[in-house]
Amino acid sequence: MADSILDINEILKNYTNDIEEKMYEDAIKLSKQGSEELKLTSPKHTGKYARSWKVKTSKKGGFVNCTIYNTKYRLTHLLERKHVIRNQYGVWGTWYPPKEHIAPVDKKITQQYYDDLVKYIKNGG
C-alpha cells in the first residue's frame, strides 16, 4: 500500500510540473502575440510608437512574469486616456480624445491565457 501512495505523489508532482511548463510556454507565446497585436493596433503618427512594443520575461520559483511594455512609455498613458493639450497659440485647454488600444489587447490576451490553461487542466495535461 505504501508503494501506491508514493506512486500517486510522483504522478501529482509530474502533473504539477507539466502545468507549470504549460503556463510558462503559454505566457511567453501570448505575450509575444500581444506585443505584435499592439504594434498593429497602436496609433500611428510617425510609426515609432507602434514599433516600440517589447516583451520582458522572467521565471522565478515556479512563477512566470511576462511584461509587454513600450519604450516610449510616456506616450502610453497619454494616448490611452484623454488629456489636455496646447492649441496652436500655446494655450492649454484643448482635450485630446483617448485612443484606447492597450486595454482591449490586455483583456483579450488575459482571457485567452485563462481559457487555454483551464482547457489544458480539464483535459488532464
Secondary structure, 3 states (H helix, E strand, C coil): CHHHHHHHHHHHHHHHHHHHHHHHHHHHHHHHHHHHHHHHHCCCCCCHHHHCEEEEEEEECCEEEEEEEECCHHHHHHHHCCEEEECCCCCEEEEECCCCCHHHHHHHHHHHHHHHHHHHHHCCC
